Amino acid sequence: MSNKTAKTVQIAVSRDVAEKDLERWLNHKRIGITKRENMRDNIDILVDAVQDGQLVVEEDCKITQKLAFPPENGEGDVHVSELVYAPRMHFSQIQPKLKGIKPGDTETRLLGYAAALSGQPIGVLRKLDTVDLAVLQAVAVFFL
């Protein structure tokens, strides 16, 4: 991974705006109070990412993640620089991405959900930097 892909982090929106954007997304998904309390750490990761400009909650509640460290294809070319997550998914859309993944393999199952949400192959998602992967996982857990 080259340093030329790293971006300087600047505050894109205030904490208040970031929290309101994420609240709108959680409301759209109908995430209840108890689940929100239990997933506070994930919500904080997402709010931080919105505030930093890494995540954008679109008007239709799709989420766009601008990758901090886009994966390269081995020849130095970036083949994906952002991920767009669907606001809602039916299990029939997720199930094909979970085919062949053992129930106990939680990391790969979470990648399967993220692959269905983003339309990207699991192999591409496995190449993400840990910074980007943490945000991806924080989004995906709300679909479990």
C-alpha positions as CSV (number, residue, x, y, z in Angstrom):
1,M,0.0,0.0,0.0
2,S,1.5,3.3,-0.9
3,N,1.4,6.5,1.1
4,K,0.0,8.4,-1.9
5,T,-3.5,6.9,-1.3
6,A,-3.7,8.2,2.3
7,K,-5.8,11.3,2.8
8,T,-5.5,14.0,5.4
9,V,-8.5,13.8,7.8
10,Q,-10.4,17.0,8.3
11,I,-13.7,17.6,10.0
12,A,-16.3,17.5,7.2
13,V,-19.4,18.2,9.4
14,S,-20.0,19.0,13.0
15,R,-20.5,16.2,15.6
16,D,-24.1,17.3,15.9
17,V,-24.7,17.1,12.1
18,A,-23.0,13.7,12.0
19,E,-25.2,12.4,14.8
20,K,-28.4,13.6,13.2
21,D,-27.4,12.0,9.8
22,L,-26.7,8.7,11.5
23,E,-29.9,9.0,13.6
24,R,-31.9,9.4,10.4
25,W,-30.3,6.2,9.0
26,L,-31.0,4.3,12.2
27,N,-34.6,5.5,12.1
28,H,-34.9,4.5,8.5
29,K,-33.7,1.0,9.4
30,R,-36.0,1.0,12.5
31,I,-33.2,0.2,14.9
32,G,-34.8,0.2,18.4
33,I,-33.5,2.0,21.5
34,T,-32.1,-1.2,23.1
35,K,-30.2,-2.3,20.1
36,R,-28.8,1.3,19.7
37,E,-27.6,1.2,23.4
38,N,-26.1,-2.2,22.9
39,M,-24.3,-1.1,19.7
40,R,-23.1,2.3,21.0
41,D,-19.5,1.5,20.0
42,N,-20.5,0.8,16.4
43,I,-22.6,4.0,16.3
44,D,-19.7,6.0,17.6
45,I,-17.4,4.6,14.9
46,L,-20.0,5.6,12.3
47,V,-20.6,9.0,13.7
48,D,-16.8,9.6,13.7
49,A,-16.6,8.5,10.1
50,V,-19.5,10.8,9.1
51,Q,-17.8,13.7,10.9
52,D,-14.5,13.0,9.2
53,G,-16.2,12.8,5.8
54,Q,-15.4,9.1,5.3
55,L,-19.1,8.3,5.4
56,V,-22.0,10.1,3.8
57,V,-25.6,9.3,4.6
58,E,-27.5,10.0,1.4
59,E,-31.0,11.5,1.2
60,D,-32.4,8.0,0.4
61,C,-30.4,6.5,3.3
62,K,-27.8,4.8,1.2
63,I,-24.4,5.2,2.8
64,T,-21.3,6.0,0.8
65,Q,-18.0,5.1,2.3
66,K,-15.0,6.9,0.8
67,L,-12.1,4.6,1.4
68,A,-9.2,6.1,3.3
69,F,-6.8,3.5,1.8
70,P,-8.3,2.1,-1.4
71,P,-6.9,-1.4,-2.2
72,E,-4.6,-1.7,-5.2
73,N,-4.8,-4.5,-7.8
74,G,-1.1,-5.5,-7.4
75,E,0.0,-3.2,-10.2
76,G,-0.5,0.0,-8.2
77,D,-4.0,0.7,-9.7
78,V,-6.9,1.4,-7.4
79,H,-9.9,-0.6,-8.5
80,V,-12.4,0.6,-5.8
81,S,-12.3,3.9,-4.0
82,E,-15.7,3.9,-2.4
83,L,-18.4,1.6,-1.2
84,V,-22.1,2.3,-1.5
85,Y,-24.3,0.4,1.0
86,A,-27.9,-0.3,0.3
87,P,-30.2,1.1,3.0
88,R,-32.2,-2.1,3.4
89,M,-31.7,-5.7,2.3
90,H,-33.8,-8.9,2.1
91,F,-32.2,-12.1,3.2
92,S,-32.7,-13.5,-0.3
93,Q,-30.2,-10.8,-1.4
94,I,-27.7,-11.7,1.3
95,Q,-28.0,-15.5,1.2
96,P,-25.9,-16.0,-2.0
97,K,-23.0,-14.2,-0.5
98,L,-23.1,-16.5,2.5
99,K,-23.1,-19.7,0.5
100,G,-20.3,-22.0,1.7
101,I,-19.4,-19.9,4.7
102,K,-19.5,-21.9,8.0
103,P,-21.9,-20.5,10.6
104,G,-19.1,-20.1,13.1
105,D,-16.9,-18.1,10.8
106,T,-18.2,-14.7,12.0
107,E,-15.6,-12.5,10.3
108,T,-16.3,-14.0,6.8
109,R,-20.1,-14.0,7.4
110,L,-19.8,-10.3,8.2
111,L,-17.9,-9.8,5.0
112,G,-20.6,-11.7,3.2
113,Y,-23.2,-9.3,4.5
114,A,-21.0,-6.3,3.5
115,A,-20.5,-7.8,0.1
116,A,-24.3,-8.0,-0.4
117,L,-24.8,-4.5,0.9
118,S,-22.1,-3.0,-1.3
119,G,-22.2,-5.1,-4.4
120,Q,-18.5,-5.8,-4.1
121,P,-17.0,-9.3,-4.0
122,I,-15.8,-10.6,-0.7
123,G,-12.3,-10.9,-2.2
124,V,-12.2,-7.1,-2.7
125,L,-13.4,-6.5,0.8
126,R,-10.7,-8.7,2.3
127,K,-8.1,-6.3,0.8
128,L,-9.4,-3.3,2.7
129,D,-7.1,-1.6,5.2
130,T,-8.1,-2.1,8.9
131,V,-9.2,1.6,9.1
132,D,-11.7,1.1,6.2
133,L,-12.7,-2.4,7.4
134,A,-13.7,-1.1,10.9
135,V,-16.2,1.3,9.3
136,L,-17.5,-1.4,6.9
137,Q,-18.0,-3.8,9.9
138,A,-19.8,-1.1,11.9
139,V,-22.2,-0.6,9.0
140,A,-22.7,-4.4,8.4
141,V,-23.5,-5.3,12.0
142,F,-26.8,-3.4,11.7
143,F,-28.0,-5.9,9.1
144,L,-27.4,-9.0,11.2
